[in-house]
Amino acid sequence: MTACRVVFVFLALAAALPGVHLKSPTPDVRFRAPQLASAPGMVVLAFGAANSVYVATSTNEGQSFSKPVRVFETRILPLTRHRGPRIVITRGTIVVTAVAGETEATGPHAHGLPSDGDLFAWRSVDSGKTWSKAVRINDVPAASREGLHTLATDGKGNLFAAWLDLRKEGTRLYGAFSNDAGATWSPNIAIYESTDGTICQCCHPSATYGEDGAVQVMWRNCVNGERDMYLIRGSVSRGFGKSEKLGTGSWKITACPMDGGGIARVGSRTLTAWRRSDEIFMAEPGQPETRLGQGKDVSLAISQGRAYAVWVAGAQLESWVSGKGEVLAAKAAFPTLIALPGGGVLAAWEEDDAISLRRLP
């Protein structure tokens, strides 16, 4: 396949402007699906452009970034509705995961996805300058072809990936662990199967590690026709336990909202944010939900004990910081947040055909 060659323009804006902006001068190439990760001394940004995934790095907590480096190129790269790459930093290694394939799916629900889509991992041990060959995570070919997945790390070399799995009829939640910073992965683990025969088919899962080494996974379930958010806890040694529904309300809907929410954990506290109907809610496990506002595509982070959330309301980007709301941008799509080592968070989002970033104190 002929590669789509992209010339990058990456600007650190003047101090009076609230962030940075990444764009391509090529009008037919769109930058999509930004994702962020951070560790002391480094912030990394992953995004998709045409059929490739790129990574840019920052050593000043997102005030400016390096020229993006291509991690890989494929023929079919899902980048819609929270699909696209995920990225973490662990023990000095940057790990990127993404679903990629060579053959386009056909039929009424193809959505430009690969019929042979697999979930792969790539690693960089030199701060994103060079990248390893791909390692496949799903052990049944094409099981992850829906393209929706999550990636988490404990920062100590342990990784966890979970994805919407299609190895059997219906959609299930599967996962895998790595204890060597993504070089190798465990056999796949069946995390959850709904009594309705399928979980919600097009909402991305989210995951986070706790200080005890266990992971918590959030996904949108489908039980008795209600598509609500659920949480489950597990580890590589003990497997996964009983799932629990988040919040007290329910959303009975006959279609998939394609919106999975976010999860964050600090100390013993787990916080989740998600959409029900046209409203955004925040909830801790076992507690009633709190309404934050109207919108969709929420992302969540916790920094120095403060909760941060961003979401899209209409066309604009709205934020919620410990109870205070603000409009961050007049036009945005698919925002993401990451807590910064020095305090505050960094937000990234799609804006037209580009990616914008802004730090929130």
BASE-467687 format. One record per atom (N, C-alpha, C, O): residue in one letter; x, y negated, z negated. Coordinates in steps of 0.001 Angstrom, whole numbers, plus 500000, padded with zeros to 6 digits. Atoms other than C-alpha are relative to their C-alpha. Example, Ala and Ser with C-alpha at 12.3 -4.5 7.8 and 13.67 -1.06 7.14 Angstrom:
BEGIN
a500890501190500000/a512300504500492200/a500900498800500000/a501936498819499335/s499180501190500060/s513670501060492860/s499230498910499270/s499739497802499101/
//
This chain:
BEGIN
m500838501199500000/m500000500000500000/m500874498750500000/m501914498712499343/t499256501250499965/t501197496492500765/t499763499214498721/t498620498985498324/a500124500722501271/a501922494575497576/a499489498592500239/a499785497971501259/c500443501398499973/c500212491287496904/c501040499169499266/c501131499251498041/r498917500768500603/r503103488907496265/r499452498680499472/r498829497919500213/v500573501158500662/v502208486167493832/v501120499067499569/v502085499505498942/v499074501017500487/v504137482945493242/v499358499322498809/v498240498813498900/f500581500496501237/f503629481764489682/f500350498538499752/f501448498079500067/v499755501322500563/v503267478269488302/v499565500068498545/v498381500248498257/f500329499908501426/f503453478286484501/f500489498737499323/f501685498445499337/l499674501315500516/l503354474958482717/l499810499941498496/l498767500344497982/a500193500388501393/a503970474013479114/a499537498556500021/a500314497657500345/l500571501333499859/l501692471010478939/l500583499035498985/l501164499439497978/a499504501040500898/a502608467742477307/a499343500133498636/a498276500731498500/a500459499824501380/a502144467485473559/a498582499492499790/a497885499961498890/a501340500544500183/a498947465472473992/a498911500958500477/a497738500772500153/l500980499062499485/l497255468393475752/l500031501276499174/l501095501680498706/p500107498928500991/p496018471388473747/p500320501385500543/p499493502289500415/g499689498641499620/g497833474335475280/g500823500111501254/g501495499163501663/v499276499716498777/v499323475914478375/v499034500585501013/v497927501003500674/h500873499610498901/h497925476911481742/h500828500803500984/h501902500368501399/l499302499114499066/l498955479776484034/l499144500161501243/l497991500582501151/k500783499934498777/k497865479672487660/k500881500417501161/k502104500290501116/s499324499655498755/s498782480927491093/s499582499023501082/s498404498676501166/p500380500880498900/p498913478614494107/p499352500757501149/p498889500147502113/t500622499199498946/t497607481499496215/t498495500061499757/t498070500664498772/p501428500152500311/p493853480807496522/p499233501310499917/p498192501354499262/d500740498751500012/d492820484441497065/d500453500949498890/d500008502095498838/v499544499180501125/v494608485742493944/v499486499382498708/v499719498205498433/r500618500454501239/r492784485468490637/r500707500645498817/r500941501854498817/f499408499478501223/f494422485842487231/f498879500362499030/f497993499548498766/r501145499497500734/r492197487934484997/r500427500792498769/r501578501205498627/a499905499075501137/a491734489847481738/a501228499765499126/a502022500688498942/p498836500232500865/p494312488165479451/p499897500764498690/p498808500950498147/q499899499343501298/q495467490027476341/q501285499523499331/q502272499237500009/l498883500550500754/l497859488914473584/l500470500962498932/l499701501788498439/a499432499296501151/a500171490467471009/a501073499110499396/a501630498248500076/s498991500824500661/s502543488963468461/s500787500822498996/s500311501834498481/a499116499456501024/a505420489874466168/a500944498871499620/a501065497906500375/p499066501075500360/p507968487751464293/p500986499709501125/p501723500594501559/g499080500421498953/g509884485795466932/g499490500152501411/g500169499726502346/m500465499790498635/m507731486752469910/m498481500081500079/m497830500682499224/v501385499830499588/v504269486381471454/v500036500452501454/v500827499941502246/v500030499507498630/v503412488292474634/v498594499886500557/v497607500049499840/l501253500127499266/l500682487769477215/l500012500987501154/l500941500986501961/a500187499106498861/a499484490494479595/a498755499567500759/a497791499099500153/f501170500335499195/f497080489879482485/f500085500743501328/f501142501247501708/g500048499369498696/g495992491312485809/g499907498970501106/g499305497911500933/a500063500838498812/a496438489759489245/a499981500921501209/a500947501643501457/a500183499078498879/a495142491580492330/a500105501434499480/a499269501849498677/n499850498606500405/n496395495175491838/n501203500221499100/n501723501334499025/s498824499902500859/s499220494452489396/s499703499432498617/s498807498606498442/v500027500554501348/v499679493800485682/v501332499322499735/v502390499845500083/y498819500805500301/y502127491143484494/y500065499721498504/y499056499761497799/v499775500392501392/v503638490188481139/v500912498787499965/v501940498748500642/a499157501168500276/a505004486809480026/a500260499950498501/a499421500385497712/t499611500023501406/t506799486216476724/t500234498574499519/t500570497683500299/s499781501300500636/s507067483296474309/s500793500202498724/s500527501130497960/t499225499967501247/t509608482663471555/t499687498804499108/t500357498594498097/n500383501155500821/n507899479527470208/n498504500022499682/n497845498982499653/e501391499787500430/e504486480977469221/e498990499418500986/e497978498839500592/g500964500349498974/g502808480212472523/g500048498585500510/g499170498186501276/q499896501362499470/q503954476654473171/q500437500010501457/q500066499120502223/s499600499806498608/s505575477855476407/s500300501479500193/s500536502202499225/f499783498601499681/f506083481184478179/f501031500152501119/f501273499234501903/s499071499665498929/s508635482854480413/s499258500217501318/s498030500305501337/k500577499604498729/k508056483552484087/k499482501426499870/k500220502292499398/p500554498652500148/p505748486606484207/p500767501045500814/p501252500767501911/v499328498863499371/v507281489980485094/v498949501051500335/v498081501351499516/r500933498951499625/r505377492640487011/r500327501289499261/r501458501772499314/v499834498734500705/v504879495750484879/v499794501163500954/v500585502106500962/f500268498948499030/f503350497908487608/f499036499484501051/f498420498429500900/e500961500267498938/e501311497900490793/e499316501314500353/e499942502374500342/t500771498823499648/t498570500311491808/t499042499640501122/t499009498492501564/r500959500305498942/r495885500602494446/r498687499485499428/r498134498516499947/i501252500414500618/i492803500302492189/i500268499668498534/i500677500534497760/l499761500461501371/l493080498257488978/l498729499359499459/l498404498243499863/p501216500605500558/p489861497668486983/p500332498773499145/p501173498837498248/l499746501247500736/l489773494077485686/l498708499275499625/l498752498102499253/t501278500656500268/t486061493368485134/t499457500385498634/t499736501475498135/r500775499729501211/r483965493130481952/r500821500691498910/r500471501781498457/h499134499542501077/h486732493646479374/h500855501198500388/h501493501809499530/r499008499032499537/r488597496148481494/r501325499256500189/r501389498042499992/g498707500624499820/g492253495493482236/g500995500465498967/g500706501395498213/p498923499515500862/p495504495816480281/p499754499715498526/p498958498847498166/r499873500275501431/r496086496004476536/r501494499975499686/r502287500605500386/i498589500176500292/i499377495074474874/i500235499913498499/i499442499309497777/v499578500096501397/v501132495497471502/v501521499886499959/v502213500178500934/i498560499995500292/i504593494956470011/i500206500859498760/i499529500672497749/t499739499132501136/t505993497623467715/t501468500387499944/t501996500945500906/r498581499679500209/r509540498047466352/r500869499549501174/r501717500300501656/g499199500562498931/g510989495800469046/g499646500473501395/g500314500099502358/t500429499488498701/t509170497597471870/t498658499387500378/t497736499358499563/i501276500470499464/i506439496026474010/i499370501155500750/i500017501786501586/v500728498912499344/v503823498546475121/v498756499431500668/v497975498717500039/v501178500381499230/v501222497915477828/v499259501263500408/v499879502237500836/t500832498915499498/t498327500254478609/t498974499436500973/t498539498291500847/a501016500400499034/a495908500116481524/a499509501237500722/a500210502246500805/v500555498950499153/v493652502315483612/v500293499645501453/v500051498518501885/a499628500232498612/a494840502694487204/a499685501246500817/a499656502357500286/g500289498883499118/g493998504863490209/g500307499661501435/g500695498539501760/e499664500152498592/e494459505375493920/e498791500089500920/e498871499685502080/t501162499788499150/t490955506204495190/t498804499260499433/t498456499440498266/e501144500788500475/e487991503853494953/e498758500870499872/e498456501677500751/a501242499265500220/a484796505283493506/a498931499536500979/a498984498419501493/t501111500333499119/t481640505365495617/t498684500210499249/t498665500797498168/g501299499822500624/g477948505276494814/g499471498721499396/g500175497711499394/p500645501228500492/p475547502778493201/p500648499413498760/p500474498223498494/h499378500506501223/h477556502468489970/h501525500036500096/h502208500169499080/a498547499921499809/a481065502466491463/a500706498786499413/a501732498932498748/h499479501246500587/h481751498791490530/h501477499766500310/h502161499081499549/g498604500194499650/g485126498916492285/g500983500753499133/g502175500449499146/l499140499226500891/l486493501426489767/l500690501127500761/l500251501499501849/p499339498861499362/p488910504232490606/p499317501315499622/p499053501558498444/s500583498696500295/s487358507695490914/s501011500915499314/s500625501876498648/d498930499211500616/d490725509109489769/d500733499201498920/d501923499415498691/g499347500885500962/g491408506511487068/g500513500722498764/g499787501493498138/d499366499472501205/d493808507505484283/d500526498849499157/d500812497765499666/l499456500985500932/l495000505623481212/l501495500252499852/l501912501340499455/f498541499887500032/f498758504975481353/f500597499022498996/f499977498024498631/a499226500894500868/a501355503414479041/a501342499703500651/a501964500582501248/w498688500454499551/w504449501409480018/w500708499345498818/w500052498739497971/r499239500507501134/r507257500359477629/r501140499103500474/r501733499328501529/s498828500844499774/s509861497598477526/s500759499858498690/s500174499506497666/v499154500138501195/v512760497590475049/v500945498806500120/v501835498634499287/d499136501172499808/d514382494395476401/d499161498736500138/d499422497901501005/s500841501206500070/s511695491788475613/s499251499719501288/s499052498560501651/g500842500162498830/g509686492400478769/g500725499782501306/g500086499509502322/k499247500216498751/k512483492077481330/k499866501174500949/k499704500975502153/t500148498801499188/t512264495679482574/t499014500940499322/t498774500855498118/w501060499131500501/w509646498396482206/w500233501446500406/w500779501732501471/s499856498566499760/s509600502178481981/s499010500477501048/s498127499734501477/k501006499353499175/k507767504554484257/k498758500276499157/k498815500300497927/a501269499789500684/a504138505248483416/a499931501370499338/a500436502358499869/v500307498758500706/v503121507902480869/v498486500102499886/v497839499187499376/r501455499837500064/r499586509267481158/r499569500389498594/r500177501259497970/i500489499758501362/i497597509242477886/i498865501015499984/i498869501917499146/n501104499024499972/n494382511112478803/n500496501313500594/n501131501320501649/d499464498713499556/d495122514835479158/d499073500765500934/d499423501859501377/v500870499481498941/v492161515576481459/v499970498956501106/v499517497836500870/p499922501003498934/p492679513861484835/p498662499304500251/p497607499937500274/a501137500871499659/a490277510988485613/a498995499845498868/a497932499264499086/a500954500104501106/a488610511226482170/a499782498557499564/a498721498233499030/s500112501397500445/s489260507512481503/s499660499051501141/s499961497860501063/r500215500792498784/r488090506273484902/r499032498836499835/r498979497965500703/e500864501156500239/e485487503912483407/e500815498737499749/e500319497631499967/g499089501145500107/g488458501651482593/g499922499214498728/g500561498167498624/l500183500746501251/l487428500582479075/l500730500696498872/l500461501859498570/h499188499379501037/h489911501172476277/h500524498961499023/h500354497759499231/t499382500865500996/t491690499735473239/t501348500569499612/t501606501757499806/l498659499604500428/l495246499850471871/l500322499280498700/l500088498078498580/a499651500586501294/a496456499278468294/a501332500561499536/a501729501650499951/t498748499555500587/t499740499539466374/t500072499585498542/t499456498602498130/d499721500401501376/d500856499489462762/d501282499195499895/d501691498822498795/g498756500760499977/g504029497648463822/g501222500805499627/g502331500271499610/k498901499138500439/k506170500597462707/k500305501111501002/k500944502106500659/g499766498997498972/g506257502540465958/g498832500921500250/g498864501713501192/n501186499168499820/n502854504209465555/n498947499244500810/n498664498074500549/l501002500584499128/l500230503556468216/l498758500873500025/l498812502075499766/f501260499279499818/f496612504518468740/f499272499384501181/f499149498163501280/a500825500434498877/a494579504320471937/a498672500736499945/a498627501915499593/a501325499382499897/a490842504985472331/a499349499493501275/a499612498374501715/w500597500361498726/w488734504955475478/w498642500674500168/w498330501655499493/l501242499362499599/l485329505717476968/l500351501140500941/l500965500925501986/d499530498794499330/d485757509287478202/d498880500684500769/d497753500794500288/l500983499400499103/l483988511033481088/l500393501419500397/l500036501867501486/r499593498635499654/r485513514534480977/r498828500982499978/r498909502062500562/k501224499205500021/k482035515936480265/k498839499102500416/k499008497894500578/e501168500806499675/e478536514825481175/e499699499043498845/e499760499436497680/g500187501016501028/g477726511603479313/g501321499346499648/g502388499827500030/t498810500744500407/t480155509102477820/t500279500261498529/t499384500152497691/r499566499728501369/r482114509980474668/r501163499095499645/r501748498456500520/l498856500766500471/l484756508253472565/l501142500963499697/l501015501844498846/y498807499178500199/y488205509863472765/y501180499110499619/y501144497896499817/g498814500757500383/g491611508830471455/g501247500852500002/g501190502068500186/a498704499328500096/a495303509687471149/a500940499137499178/a500805497914499136/f499006500674500825/f498199508805468843/f501392500140500615/f501670501085501353/s498576499922499661/s501879508068469478/s500803499600498774/s500469498618498111/n499135500354501134/n504601508060466807/n501382499555500440/n502292499431499621/d498699500431499481/d507445506940469086/d499851498798500930/d500476498737501989/a500194501263499269/a506270503524470339/a499551500226501430/a499969499507502338/g500614499810498701/g504358504935473273/g500757500849500985/g500325500993502128/a499235499142499085/a507018507219474761/a499263501304500272/a499255501787501404/t500799498789499858/t504861510307474142/t498704499827499221/t498606498977498336/w501320500131500612/w501237510832473096/w499476501365499578/w499801502384500187/s500582498776500532/s499321513426471098/s498959500565500966/s498501499863501868/p501178499500499287/p496726515768472588/p498792499122499681/p498692498554498593/n501159500872500168/n493452513915473058/n499078500516498899/n498926501722498704/i500869499702501129/i491050513779470110/i498591499523500330/i498398498371500719/a501406500389499850/a487254513795470435/a499575499275498729/a499435499895497675/i500288500823501170/i486336510936468093/i498512499990499676/i498128500137498516/y501432500120500273/y482569510632468525/y499198500408501228/y499570500114502364/e500962499621498973/e479684512111470521/e498606499694499478/e498241500149498394/s501332500398500448/s476174510644470303/s499006501143500142/s499120501975501042/t501086499030499906/t473121512785469639/t499112499724501205/t498369500608501630/d500746500325498785/d471546510977472621/d500680500526501257/d500126500418502351/g499270499473498858/g474156512600474874/g500991499033500602/g501795499423501448/t499048500991499506/t476062509381475552/t500052498819499052/t499035498431498477/i499891501296500644/i477402506332473797/i499748498942501070/i499554499285502236/c500206501063499022/c476942502947475474/c501097500098501061/c502279500180500727/q499106499577498925/q478548503459478870/q500987498952500475/q501958499309501143/c499145501038499407/c480195500098479631/c500428498925499006/c500696497793499411/c499523500950501005/c481171498399476337/c501343500477499455/c501478501632499051/h498652499588500389/h484842498409475394/h500082500279498497/h499421499605497707/p499747499773501422/p485981499902472067/p501074499060499482/p501794498440500264/s498951500782500665/s488212498072469563/s500555500825498851/s499842501655498286/a499383499225501071/a490647499456466988/a501032499170499256/a501590498217499800/t498984500656500808/t492942498345464180/t500550500984498984/t499850501900498551/y499373499210501051/y495378499929461731/y499795499329498646/y499721498104498548/g499985500489501364/g495098499591457976/g501368500208499376/g502216500900499939/e498711499864500682/e497967499343455518/e500271501428499544/e501420501787499289/d499837498609500402/d497349502984454554/d500333500915501173/d500466502124500984/g499657499211498828/g498163504147458094/g498814500559500754/g498992501160501814/a501197499530499311/a494568504997459020/a499550498954501021/a499858497769500896/v500548500917499006/v492835503499462044/v498493499920499835/v497853500865499372/q501435500178499926/q489338502108462334/q499656499646501437/q500296498793502052/v500410500197498618/v487567502224465678/v498553499526500019/v497696500089499338/m501347500529499836/m484508500181466645/m499572500180501451/m500362499957502368/w500542499843498658/w482294500921469641/w498493499763499961/w497878499741498895/r501442500153499923/r478767500355470861/r499389501377500257/r499686502025501261/n500603498684499939/n476705503477470267/n498682499942500771/n498236498867501171/c501348499911499453/c473425504663471787/c499293501118499241/c499538502299499489/v500736499045500829/v471107506359469279/v498529499594500015/v498180498487499605/n501444500276499887/n467352506560469870/n499732498753500840/n498786498009500583/g500179501136499109/g467740503964472593/g500505498688499451/g500402497664500126/e499470501219500616/e469325501430470205/e501515499939500201/e502241500879499876/r498577500143499650/r472716500101471296/r500658499052498998/r500820497858499245/d499405500755501097/d474338498976468066/d501465500359499830/d501946501352500375/m498577499782500231/m477934498716466887/m500203500963498828/m499523500887497804/y499670499004501013/y479425501578464891/y501497499955499706/y502292499458500504/l498615499975500443/l482669502091462985/l500329501400499505/l499495502056498880/i499537498704500483/i484683505247462288/i501462499879499593/i502209499080500159/r498651500079500557/r487896505842460342/r500690501360500145/r500057502402499977/g499289498739499863/g490593508445460936/g501502499817500064/g502014498698500015/s498540500006499904/s494254509381461208/s500439501224500780/s499650502139501015/v499485498886499216/v496477511731463171/v500019501289499187/v499890502372499758/s499921498798500836/s496732514132460213/s498642500487499521/s498434501691499369/r501282499615500586/r493154514073458906/r498839499981500992/r497733500401500650/g501086500114499049/g491138513460462065/g499061498864499641/g499426497968498880/f500958501085500198/f488038511272462050/f498810500482499197/f498359501619499336/g501088499670500904/g485255511180459486/g498648499624500561/g498415499676501768/k501378500334499648/k481647510093459503/k499925498550500478/k500580497667499925/s500162501354499474/s480607507061461532/s498950499244499198/s498106499850498537/e500993500843500656/e478623504128460137/e499593498858500907/e500418498292501624/k500528501112499225/k476410501543461782/k500385498686499332/k500421498592498105/l499666501325500498/l477415497895461426/l498770499092500047/l498035499083501035/g501131500909500060/g474838495319460347/g498696500710499691/g498633501939499681/t501299499443500368/t471199495806459419/t498994499969501145/t498040500746501143/g500915500082498863/g469473494815462672/g500355501001501077/g501389501664501002/s499768499085498883/s469197496844465876/s499623499324501314/s498866498353501347/w500228500540498667/w469148496175469604/w499533501134500899/w500337501951501347/k500555498994499099/k466832498364471665/k500016499420501405/k499307498458501699/i499812500523498650/i467843497847475274/i500256501185500915/i500944502130500531/t499873498877499075/t467676500110478327/t501188499861500943/t501376500699501824/a498820500219499164/a470841498714479935/a501212499745499118/a501076499402497944/c498777500256500758/c474465498372478871/c500348498513500054/c500403497951501148/p499659501429499990/p475390494796477797/p501437499707500421/p501785498546500638/m498606500161499564/m479070495380478775/m500748499024499111/m501429498124499601/d499436500954500950/d480255493629475634/d500266500728498681/d499323501130498000/g499668499140501128/g482127495391472819/g500411499331498711/g500460500000497679/g499653500663501253/g483187492759470284/g501454500145499605/g502296500526500418/g498625499971500491/g486310492619468111/g500061500423498553/g499066500353497831/i499788499536501359/i487771493952464876/i501343499488499512/i502291499386500290/a498752500456500598/a490448492659462495/a500060500509498569/a499027500719497933/r499832499465501341/r491884493899459222/r501194499323499336/r502239499127499955/v498904500527500798/v493997492342456483/v499847500544498586/v498791500396497970/g500106499349501295/g494788494163453262/g498939501069500025/g498950501932500903/s501092499028500042/s491720496165452302/s498745499504500709/s497725500193500702/r501173500618499386/r489348493888454228/r499945500277501489/r500920500054502206/t500266499806498579/t487885494846457602/t498868499068500409/t497841498989499734/l500995500939499502/l485953492278459608/l499708500342501455/l500625500648502217/t500398499733498624/t484000492837462827/t499148498852500528/t498472498166499760/a500852500998499338/a482331490488465317/a499480500610501284/a500224501293501987/w500614499346498857/w479925491518468067/w498716499280500387/w498211498414499674/r501202500610499431/r476943490582470173/r498801500925499811/r498907502141499970/r501289499310499963/r473317491603469680/r499014499060500671/r498782497949500194/s500825500856499153/s470930490250472296/s500869498821500467/s501934499043501043/d499195501157499574/d472180486691472956/d500647499296498812/d500935498101498880/e499435500604501203/e473621486115469481/e501281500719499576/e501453501914499814/i498735499479500508/i477058486594467914/i499900500153498492/i499457499243497791/f500042499709501424/f477335488209464487/f501377500421499505/f502210500916500265/m498808499532500685/m480119488888462008/m499555500863498824/m498569500544498160/a500405499117501087/a479989491724459484/a501194500787499473/a502102501140500227/e499104499030500601/e482066493748457064/e499250501323499882/e498025501319499761/p500682498711500123/p481335497488456854/p499174500063498719/p499640499694497642/g500877499853501150/g478400498173454563/g499324498736499537/g498591498758498548/q500576501285500396/q477377494503454402/q499076499463501095/q499261499794502266/p500841500630498977/p474623492515456162/p500829499090500906/p501853498547500490/e499295500834499045/e475706490616459247/e499690498522499785/e498649498170499231/t500170501450500032/t476146486824459445/t499981499479501429/t500871499792502220/r500096500566498656/r475029484952462547/r500984498846500151/r501030497948499310/l499063501079499718/l477745482744464068/l499468499021501037/l499775497830500980/g500516500875498955/g475904481380467096/g499488500811501164/g499391502036501089/q500454499336498787/q474607482164470560/q501170500195500947/q502074499361501008/g498953499795499021/g476805483675473229/g500292501457500262/g499473502334499985/k499565498654499628/k478732486729474412/k501527500032500012/k502180498995499899/d498561499799499813/d482263488173474752/d500816499397498853/d501699498568499075/v499322500547501174/v483453487447471219/v501327500717499759/v501453501914500016/s498724499449500453/s487039487973470031/s500252499495498587/s499775498425498208/l499860500242501436/l488188488003466400/l501439500175499573/l502151501025500108/a498678499845500605/a491393487521464392/a499948499464498577/a499100498633498252/i499835500501501363/i492416486959460756/i501446499562499836/i502367500322500137/s498655500532500221/s495406484767459895/s500055499327498636/s499291498402498362/q499804500557501332/q496562484004456345/q498669499879499241/q498395498876498583/g501258499934500723/g493162485000454978/g498840499270500633/g497724499337500117/r501076500727499322/r491150482845457395/r499515500791501203/r500314501361501945/a500612499310498872/a488741484357459916/a499808499027501161/a499347497901500972/y500142500777498776/y488764483056463496/y499193500820500999/y499420502022501139/a500752499349498934/a486269483893466253/a499840499025501156/a499669497825500943/v500300500786498803/v485864482647469828/v499064500808500875/v499138502037500910/w500914499329499090/w483127483430472326/w499546499015501062/w499823497818500980/v500499500814498892/v481472482151475493/v498509499756499791/v497736500698499613/a501397500405500112/a478187480236475193/a499650499208501252/a500141498096501447/g500211500616498699/g476774479403478599/g501263500130500811/g501679501239501145/a498707499968499313/a479953478433480420/a501148499611499082/a502309499816499437/q498935500577500808/q481872476907477515/q500525500969498940/q499857501929498557/l499338499196501021/l484271478394474978/l499785499353498640/l500141498193498433/e500248500493501341/e483221478010471349/e500848500770498997/e501181501936499208/s499201499368501045/s485211478735468200/s499298499858498658/s498474498967498450/w500491500010501377/w484374479493464577/w501197500297499110/w501798501367499204/v498856499837500900/v487059479009461927/v499521499777498582/v499290498640498171/s500445500052501393/s485987479806458373/s498764499109499825/s498690498311498891/g501262500712500115/g482533478351458984/g499891498735500816/g498802498169500906/k500033501235499226/k483468475381461171/k500052500320501486/k500920501073501928/g500075499747498577/g482512475382464864/g500602498879500826/g500658497731500385/e499403500980499097/e484165473623467806/e499908500532501424/e500006501739501642/v499920499637498589/v483965473630471608/v501444499837500453/v502004498743500372/l498589500031499606/l487425474528472935/l500200499685501474/l501200499073501850/a499852500226498563/a486823474402476685/a498619499945500632/a497689500617500187/a501280500145499320/a484042473387479044/a499685501191500886/a498526501434501219/k500204498855499126/k484564476472481188/k500957501104499591/k502163500879499484/a499145498899500465/a485840479879480084/a499284501322500213/a498061501374500350/a500529498643499941/a485389483635480381/a500979500941499327/a502192500751499419/f499250498893500595/f486605486687478444/f501180499534499132/f502334499830499440/p498924500473500886/p488566485028475620/p500563501134499144/p499919502162498935/t499369499074500934/t490982486869473344/t500810499198498998/t501254498089499298/l499291500669501083/l492697485960470055/l501099500910499453/l500980502135499494/i498988499271500749/i495874486989468248/i500494499121498854/i500715497923499033/a499428500728501132/a497110485980464800/a501488499778500234/a502185500670500719/l498596500339499817/l500492484221464871/l500786500207498709/l500268499951497622/p499196499758501206/p503327485131462482/p500160498766499119/p500245498883497896/g499830501227500758/g503698481471461467/g498704499399499488/g498720498323498890/g501294500522500420/g499988481019460756/g499202499476501171/g499771499044502174/g500867500385498904/g497007480147462901/g499877501132501008/g500396502228500798/v500217499004498963/v495978481995466039/v500255499373501365/v500279498152501515/l499887500432498613/l496534481802469776/l498835500597500771/l498571501796500679/a501118499563499163/a493554481999472145/a500418499948501459/a501147499048501878/a499795499995498550/a493710482922475820/a498674500349500655/a497884501110500096/w501252499727499305/w490884482991478358/w500153499756501493/w501062499051501932/e500086500291498579/e490041483055482050/e499343498632500193/e498343498311499551/e500585501311499658/e489371479594483467/e500147499799501491/e501253499582501985/d499977499953498540/d488420479511487151/d500834501205500421/d500510502329500039/d499139498891499575/d491172481626488767/d501288500073499188/d502215500788499568/a498778500094500782/a493752480883486072/a499778500489498580/a498678500912498224/i500069499661501413/i494518481650482423/i500448498796499200/i501499498215499469/s499652501086500914/s494513478989479724/s500232500555498610/s499646501568498228/l499691499598501352/l495922479270476219/l500002498775499104/l500361497676499527/r500012501095500966/r495498477161473093/r500200500571498601/r499628501600498239/r499771499602501391/r496750477439469533/r498992499313499082/r498722498119499212/l500902500528501014/l494289477007466667/l500678500098498642/l501095501188498248/p499306499966501282/p495784476022463295/p499194500737498926/p499645500852497786/
//
